[in-house]
Amino acid sequence: MEAVVEAVLFVASEPVPESRLLELFEEPDRETARRGLAAVIQRYRDGQSDRGRGVMLDEAGGGYRLVTRPELNPYLRKFFDANQSNRLSMAALETLATVAYRQPITAPEIQEVRGKNSAGVLKTLLEKRLIRISGRKDVVGKPFLYATTRDFLLHFGLHSLDDLPPLEEFEEAFLGDGDFAGDGVEKPADREEEVLRQLALLEEREADAGESDDEEAGAPDGDSGDSRDSGDETWPGPGRRVVGVSGFAGRDAAAFGEADAPADGHGPEGTGEGQEEER
């Protein structure tokens, strides 16, 4: 059973839930199979203290996956070319945080929070499958509603949205002294009982300060240096990346739930005239 579980987790491009693993074994007694699987997982975890292994078992997104050991990140950086960073820009982080804490939310509402036209950033986040279009708001114009995806959870190693931290902690980790909520806009408090500490730590480890400078230097005209990363062989960031058929699938996993784009093929709607669009 242990070999089967390890092989499945190795080839899987996304976390495999316990129920799916149990389906692999013809065990008439479901509870016996569940205890057997739990023992396998525990044995694997116990063996993770062996530094001779390059991967370790991780639980995220409601399932299990194999990830690379954090101490091997320097070697993986060299392999994936550390000069090409897949880290999110400041504009993308601001927009993603706005969606995460206020979802579902429309593009005009995001613009009100950030004070900037975010259509270009929304399109980039849709392409990266970190957000999705979850429907339309029942108001004049019926603008699209945006929400985070399961890939958002996987990217930051979160089990659910309940792991989001207080908004102030997110701002301190990413935005410094700036307040992305803007003047006169109330900060959301409904998810502030749980912490997004994992988000801050994981994203912080994805690149050092020099990589941030490189990203801004290569960005198109705009105020925040938000760039649309496109190479498939760029370094996806250290740790917590699935090893398997799709390699480091933290950024490549298929989107879950509703489609990333509406049926008519249109991208994020415009949010105002005469304003420069961030991209």
N, C-alpha and C positions, 0 to 999 in steps of 0.2 A: 504493500500500500504506500509506503514512504516513497519508493522509486516512482510510482505512478503520479503521486501528488507533485513531486519535484519536477518531473518531466512536463506535466500540464502547466504548472506555473512558469516554467522556463519558456514555453512556446507561446503562452498567452500574451496578448498585446495590451491587456487591461486586467485589473484585479478580478480574481475569480471568487464568487461568493461561496460560502460553505455549502449551500444547497446544491450548487452545480457540481461541486466536488463529490458530494454524497451520491449523486446520480451515476457516477462512474463505477460504483461497486455494487455487485449483485448480492446484497446482504438483506435477507428477509426481515431481520429485526432492525428497524431504523435507528433505534436508540443505541444498539450495539455498534452500528456503523458510525454513528456520531461520536461515540466514545473512542473508537479506533482512530478516527480522523483527528480528534483532539490530541490523542497520544502522539500521533505522527507529527503534528504541528509543534507540540511541546518538545519532542526529541530534536526536531530541526532547530528550534530556538536554542535548546541547550547546547547544540553543537556549534552555534554561531560564535561562541567564545574562542573557537579555533581560528586564529588569525590567518591560517593557510587558505581560507576560503575567500573568494573575491566577491561573493554575493551573500545577501542575508534576507531573511523573511521579513516582510513588512505588511501591516494591515492598513488599508486605506480604501476609501470609496465603497465601503461595505463588502470588501473581499480581501483576498490575500494575493501578494505578488512578490517576485524576487527583485531586489534592488541591489545596486552596487554599494560596496562598503565606502563610507565617507573618506576614510584615510587614503583611498586609492584615487581620489579626485585629481591630484597633480598629474598623474599619468594619463588619465582620461582627458584632461584638458589638452595635453600635448597631442593626443590622438585625434581629437575633434577640432584642433586649431583654436587655441584660446583667443586669438585675435578677432574672431568673429563671434560676438556675443548674441545670445538669444534673450537676454534680459529685457524686461519691459521698461519702456521709457517712463519719465515722470508723468507725462500727459496720459499715457495708457494706464498707469497705476491710479492716477486720480479718477479717471473715468471708470475703471474697473471697481474701485472702492465705492464710488457713488452708486453703481449698479448693485454691488453686493449688499450694501447696507440699506438700500431703498427699493429694492426690486419688489414687484415689477415697476419699471419707470420708463417714461418716454424720453425721446431725444430733447424736446423743448424743456422738460423738467431737469434733465442733466445739464443743459445749457444754463438754466437758472441757478443751479447749484455751483457750477464751475465758473460762470461768467464768460464762457467761451463757446464757440461753435465746435461741437465734438463729433460732427458727422464722419470726418475722416478717421478719427480714432475709433469710433464705433465699428466702422467697416473693417479696420485692422483687427479688432478684438473678435469680430465675427469670423474673419478668416482664420484666426488662431484658435477658434472654437472655444474661447473662454466665456463668451456670452452667446445667447440665442434670442430669437424673436419668439416671445411666448404668447403673443396675441395682439389685439388692438384695443386701445382705450376708448370707451364709449363716450366720446366728446366730439365736438366739431372737428372734422378732418380725420377722425379715427387714426391717430398716430400709432406707430408700432410700440409695443411694450417690450422692454428688454429685461432679461434675467440671466443669472449665471448658469453654467452647464456643469455636468459631472467632470468634464475636463478641467474646469476651474478647481474643483476639489482635488483632483489628481495632481495638478500642476503644483499646488501648494501643500500637498500631503495632508489634506483635511478629511475627516470622516463625514462631516455634514456641515451645513451652514451654522449649526449650533456652536461650532468651534471658532467662529469669528470672535475677535477680541473687542474690547471697548474701542470706539472710534479714535479716542485720544491716543491710544497706544499705536494704532496704525499710522496716524499722522506723525507721531514722534519718530517712528521707525523709518518712514519713507519721505515725508514732506517737510521735515525740519520744523522751522518756526511758522511755515505757511499753514493756512487753514483752508482746505479745499472746499469746505462748506460755504464759504463766502459770507459777507455781512448780511445780517438780517435773516439768515436761513437757519432754521432750527436743526440741530444735529439729531439723527435718529438714536433712540435709546433702547429700542425693543430688543436688540441683540447684545447689549452691552454687559450682560451677566456672564457671558462666556468670552474667552480670549482667542484672538488670532495670532497668538505668539508664534505658532508654527509658521504662519504666513510670513511674518517679519523675518524670522530666522532663516527660513529656506530661501526666500528671495534675496536676502542679504548675502547668503553664501554663494549665490549664482555668479557674482562677479565682484572684483575689487573696485576701488574708486577709479582706477585708471581706465577700466572698461567703460565706465559711465562717461568719462571725457571723450573716449573714442566714439561712443554712440552719438553724442551731441555734435561732434565735429563732422560726422558723415551724414547728418540729417538734412532733409530738404528745408526750404525756407519755412520758418515758423518760429514760435516762441519757446517751445519746450524740447525740441530735439527728438520728437517722437518719430521713429523710423519704422518702416515696414520690413521686418526681417524676412528674408526669403531663402536661403540656402538650406538644403536638406542635410548637409554634412557639417553644420555648425555645431559647436559645443553647446549642448542643451542645459548645462548647469550641473553642479555637483550634487551627488547623493539623490536618493529617493527617485531614481529613474528605473523604469522596468527594463529588465534584460530579457530578451526573447526574440521572436521572429522579427518584430518591428524595431528591435534595438531599444534605444532610450525613448520609450513611447510616451513619456510625460507630455510631450508637445505634439505627438502624432496620433494619439488615440482617437478613434471615431467619436463624433458627438453623440450624446444620448438625449432622449426625450424628443422635443419638437425640432423641426428643421432649423438650420442656422439662417436660412433666408426664406422670405415669403414665396408663395407659389408664382407670383408674377415676375419674380426675378429681380425686383428692385432692391437696392441697398437701403441704408439708413436715410430717412427723409431729411431734407434741409431744415435748419433751425433758425433761419433769419437771413435777411438780405443785408448786403454791405458789410458782412463780417468775414474775416479771413478764416478759412477752414483749416483746422489742424489735421495733419496727416501723419 
